[in-house]
């Protein structure tokens, strides 16, 4: 499907720039989004803006024009996906200390001051073949369980803020290596690669635009990305690789290849995201384990 054939679009973006009054900017930005009937999640902070929104093609175009006509965000880049409708149930615009939380406290810094080398998708594809390269996934564990780059190191962390401690505990894996860091759209790598540089690592690189941009590149076509890319909206996963696609996730019940990510129906005691095929979801009552199913069955009875 060509982008112009879909009535809606999903915009993924971020921009590191100093915003003097995040609360005032948040309120103005919410009013802009409401006027264009956009839905999504946007975070505003002193260090910039980070968001994903969905809306009609016409209104998304107006939104992008508004941000590009604002001197503060004139150089912002958008990643655009065609869609048949909204992928968010509501609009949320919040102001926070960080637009992506690495949790460095007083040691925090701006990627505009320190960040790793940018690699475009074709440069990234070539770098992955370097025998001295180590590829690190900077996302949370539930994200890379759905999809990842071939041969990537997958830190078992539940939150981005846990990565610095994990690096300190596993520093020897990266000493003297060509470090290749990636994430969904690029924003986490901006901060994380800068953190690595400040920690003394010399050859630090990041996939500019993240997995999303890699999948849209007409040359690499997402090659050697395994599975889907986890996204924080109703789609949950989006395809990346149109060259040599594969499925890496499996149903927790029958172990068949499966990319259906659902939350455990034991909402109060679990609610864990897990992979389940439609057949097993019905048999398990939407639960991730026999234990949770027993609890649900007892509640129903």
C-alpha positions as CSV (number, residue, x, y, z in Angstrom):
1,X,0.0,0.0,0.0
2,X,1.4,3.4,-1.0
3,X,1.4,6.1,1.7
4,X,-1.0,8.3,-0.2
5,X,-3.7,5.5,-0.4
6,X,-4.2,5.3,3.4
7,X,-6.6,7.9,4.9
8,X,-4.6,8.2,8.2
9,X,-0.9,8.5,9.2
10,X,1.2,7.7,12.2
11,X,4.0,10.1,13.0
12,X,7.0,9.1,15.1
13,X,9.4,11.9,16.1
14,X,11.7,13.5,18.6
15,X,13.8,16.6,18.8
16,X,16.4,17.5,21.4
17,X,16.2,21.3,21.9
18,X,16.1,23.5,25.0
19,X,12.5,24.4,25.9
20,X,12.5,27.2,28.5
21,X,9.0,26.6,29.8
22,X,8.0,23.0,29.2
23,X,4.6,23.4,31.0
24,X,3.6,26.3,28.8
25,X,4.8,24.6,25.7
26,X,2.9,21.4,26.7
27,X,-0.4,23.4,27.0
28,X,0.1,25.1,23.6
29,X,1.0,21.8,22.0
30,X,-2.0,20.0,23.4
31,X,-4.2,22.8,22.0
32,X,-2.6,22.3,18.6
33,X,-3.1,18.5,18.6
34,X,-6.7,18.9,19.8
35,X,-7.5,21.4,17.0
36,X,-6.2,18.8,14.5
37,X,-8.0,15.9,16.2
38,X,-4.7,14.0,16.7
39,X,-4.4,11.2,19.2
40,X,-1.2,9.8,20.7
41,X,1.4,10.3,23.4
42,X,3.7,13.3,23.6
43,X,6.4,14.2,26.2
44,X,7.8,17.7,26.6
45,X,10.8,18.6,28.7
46,X,13.5,21.2,29.1
47,X,15.6,19.0,26.8
48,X,13.1,18.7,23.9
49,X,10.0,16.9,22.6
50,X,9.3,13.2,22.0
51,X,6.0,11.8,20.5
52,X,3.9,9.5,18.4
53,X,0.6,10.7,17.1
54,X,-2.0,9.5,14.6
55,X,-4.5,11.4,12.5
56,X,-5.9,12.0,9.1
57,X,-3.3,12.6,6.3
58,X,-4.5,16.2,6.0
59,X,-4.2,16.9,9.7
60,X,-0.9,15.2,10.1
61,X,0.5,17.3,7.2
62,X,-0.7,20.4,9.0
63,X,0.9,19.2,12.3
64,X,4.2,18.6,10.6
65,X,4.1,22.1,8.9
66,X,3.3,23.7,12.3
67,X,6.4,22.1,13.9
68,X,8.6,22.9,10.9
69,X,7.5,26.5,10.8
70,X,8.4,26.9,14.5
71,X,12.0,28.1,14.8
72,X,12.4,25.9,17.9
73,X,11.6,22.7,16.0
74,X,12.3,23.6,12.4
75,X,14.8,20.8,11.9
76,X,12.6,18.0,13.3
77,X,12.4,14.8,11.4
78,X,9.3,12.6,11.1
79,X,8.9,8.9,10.4
80,X,5.6,8.3,8.7
81,X,3.5,5.2,8.5
82,X,0.2,4.9,6.5
83,X,-2.8,3.6,8.5
84,X,-6.5,3.0,8.0
85,X,-7.4,4.8,11.3
86,X,-6.2,6.0,14.7
87,X,-3.8,3.7,16.5
88,X,-4.3,5.5,19.9
89,X,-7.4,5.6,22.0
90,X,-6.8,9.2,23.3
91,X,-4.4,12.1,23.4
92,X,-1.8,12.5,26.2
93,X,0.6,15.4,26.4
94,X,2.8,15.6,29.5
95,X,5.8,17.5,30.7
96,X,8.6,15.6,32.4
97,X,12.2,16.2,33.4
98,X,13.5,13.9,30.6
99,X,11.8,13.1,27.3
100,X,13.4,9.7,27.5
101,X,14.5,8.5,31.0
102,X,18.0,7.2,31.4
103,X,18.0,8.3,35.1
104,X,21.5,9.8,35.3
105,X,20.4,12.5,37.8
106,X,23.0,15.2,38.3
107,X,25.2,13.5,35.6
108,X,22.6,14.0,32.9
109,X,23.5,15.7,29.7
110,X,22.1,16.7,26.3
111,X,22.8,14.6,23.2
112,X,23.4,17.9,21.5
113,X,26.6,18.0,23.5
114,X,27.6,14.4,23.5
115,X,26.4,11.5,21.4
116,X,27.7,8.6,19.3
117,X,28.5,8.6,15.5
118,X,25.4,8.5,13.3
119,X,25.1,5.6,10.8
120,X,22.5,5.6,8.1
121,X,20.8,2.3,7.3
122,X,23.3,1.3,4.6
123,X,26.3,2.2,6.8
124,X,24.7,0.3,9.6
125,X,24.2,-2.8,7.4
126,X,27.9,-2.7,6.5
127,X,29.0,-2.1,10.1
128,X,27.1,-5.2,11.3
129,X,29.5,-7.3,9.2
130,X,32.6,-5.9,11.0
131,X,34.1,-8.8,13.0
132,X,35.0,-6.3,15.7
133,X,31.5,-5.0,16.0
134,X,29.1,-5.6,18.9
135,X,25.4,-4.8,18.4
136,X,23.5,-3.8,21.5
137,X,19.7,-3.4,21.7
138,X,18.9,-0.5,24.0
139,X,15.2,-1.3,24.4
140,X,13.3,-3.1,27.1
141,X,13.3,-6.9,27.2
142,X,9.6,-7.2,26.2
143,X,10.4,-5.2,23.0
144,X,13.3,-7.3,21.7
145,X,11.4,-10.5,22.4
146,X,9.2,-9.5,19.5
147,X,12.1,-8.5,17.2
148,X,15.8,-7.7,17.1
149,X,18.8,-7.4,14.8
150,X,20.7,-10.6,14.0
151,X,23.5,-11.3,16.5
152,X,22.5,-8.5,18.8
153,X,23.3,-8.4,22.5
154,X,20.0,-8.3,24.4
155,X,20.3,-6.8,27.9
156,X,17.7,-8.4,30.2
157,X,16.4,-5.0,31.5
158,X,12.8,-4.0,32.0
159,X,13.5,-0.3,31.8
160,X,15.8,2.0,29.9
161,X,17.1,3.5,33.1
162,X,18.5,0.1,34.1
163,X,20.9,0.1,31.1
164,X,23.8,2.1,32.7
165,X,24.1,-0.3,35.6
166,X,24.0,-3.3,33.2
167,X,26.8,-1.7,31.2
168,X,28.9,-1.2,34.3
169,X,28.4,-4.9,35.2
170,X,29.3,-6.1,31.7
171,X,31.8,-3.5,30.6
172,X,34.3,-6.2,29.4
173,X,31.9,-7.2,26.6
174,X,32.4,-3.8,24.9
175,X,36.0,-2.8,25.7
176,X,37.9,-2.2,22.4
177,X,34.9,-3.0,20.3
178,X,33.0,-1.1,17.6
179,X,29.8,-0.5,19.5
180,X,26.6,-0.4,17.4
181,X,23.6,0.8,19.4
182,X,20.0,0.8,18.1
183,X,16.4,1.4,19.3
184,X,13.0,1.9,17.8
185,X,13.2,5.5,16.4
186,X,16.6,6.7,17.5
187,X,15.8,8.8,20.6
188,X,17.1,6.3,23.2
189,X,20.4,5.8,21.3
190,X,21.0,9.6,21.2
191,X,21.2,9.5,25.0
192,X,22.6,6.0,25.5
193,X,25.4,6.4,22.9
194,X,26.4,9.7,24.5
195,X,26.5,7.9,27.9
196,X,28.9,5.3,26.5
197,X,31.1,8.1,25.1
198,X,31.2,9.7,28.5
199,X,32.1,6.4,30.0
200,X,35.2,6.2,27.9
201,X,34.3,3.9,25.1
202,X,35.9,5.2,21.9
203,X,34.1,3.7,18.9
204,X,30.4,4.3,19.6
205,X,27.9,4.3,16.8
206,X,24.1,4.5,16.6
207,X,21.5,3.7,13.9
208,X,20.2,7.1,12.9
209,X,16.4,7.0,12.8
210,X,16.3,3.6,14.5
211,X,14.7,0.3,13.4
212,X,11.8,2.2,11.8
213,X,14.1,4.1,9.4
214,X,16.1,0.9,8.7
215,X,13.0,-0.8,7.6
216,X,11.9,2.0,5.3
217,X,15.3,2.2,3.5
218,X,14.8,1.2,-0.2
219,X,18.3,-0.4,-0.4
220,X,18.6,-2.5,2.8
221,X,14.8,-3.1,3.1
222,X,15.2,-4.2,6.7
223,X,17.6,-7.0,5.9
224,X,18.8,-9.1,8.9
225,X,16.2,-7.7,11.3
226,X,14.5,-10.6,12.8
227,X,10.8,-10.5,13.8
228,X,8.8,-7.3,14.1
229,X,9.4,-3.9,15.7
230,X,7.6,-3.3,19.0
231,X,5.6,0.0,19.0
232,X,3.8,1.7,21.9
233,X,0.3,1.9,20.3
234,X,-2.6,-0.4,19.4
235,X,-0.6,-2.0,16.5
236,X,1.9,-3.4,19.1
237,X,4.2,-4.8,16.3
238,X,5.0,-3.5,12.8
239,X,7.0,-5.3,10.1
240,X,10.5,-4.2,9.3
241,X,12.2,-6.8,7.0
242,X,11.0,-7.2,3.5
243,X,14.1,-8.9,2.3
244,X,14.7,-12.0,4.5
245,X,11.9,-11.8,7.1
246,X,11.5,-14.3,10.0
247,X,9.5,-14.8,13.2
248,X,11.5,-15.2,16.4
249,X,8.6,-15.2,19.0
250,X,6.7,-18.3,20.0
251,X,3.4,-19.0,21.7
252,X,4.0,-19.6,25.4
253,X,1.6,-22.5,25.3
254,X,2.1,-24.5,22.1
255,X,5.6,-23.1,21.1
256,X,4.5,-22.5,17.6
257,X,5.8,-19.3,15.8
258,X,3.6,-16.5,17.0
259,X,3.7,-12.7,17.1
260,X,0.4,-12.1,18.9
261,X,1.3,-10.1,22.0
262,X,-1.5,-10.0,24.6
263,X,-1.7,-9.1,28.2
264,X,-2.5,-11.9,30.8
265,X,-6.2,-11.8,31.7
266,X,-5.2,-12.1,35.4
267,X,-5.1,-8.3,35.5
268,X,-4.5,-7.8,39.2
269,X,-2.0,-10.5,39.9
270,X,-0.1,-10.5,36.6
271,X,-1.1,-8.7,33.4
272,X,2.1,-9.8,31.8
273,X,2.5,-9.4,28.1
274,X,3.0,-12.7,26.4
275,X,2.8,-14.4,23.0
276,X,-0.3,-16.5,22.4
277,X,-1.9,-17.9,19.3
278,X,-5.6,-17.4,19.0
279,X,-6.4,-21.0,19.7
280,X,-4.3,-21.1,22.9
281,X,-5.6,-17.8,24.0
282,X,-9.1,-19.3,24.0
283,X,-8.0,-22.5,25.8
284,X,-6.0,-20.6,28.4
285,X,-8.7,-17.9,29.0
286,X,-6.1,-15.4,27.9
287,X,-3.7,-16.3,30.7
288,X,0.1,-16.6,30.5
289,X,0.4,-19.6,32.7
290,X,-1.5,-22.5,34.4
291,X,-1.1,-20.6,37.7
292,X,-2.9,-17.5,36.3
293,X,-5.5,-19.6,34.6
294,X,-6.3,-21.4,37.9
295,X,-6.8,-18.0,39.6
296,X,-9.1,-16.7,36.8
297,X,-11.1,-20.0,36.9
298,X,-11.5,-19.7,40.7
299,X,-12.6,-16.1,40.4
300,X,-15.2,-17.0,37.7
301,X,-16.6,-19.9,39.7
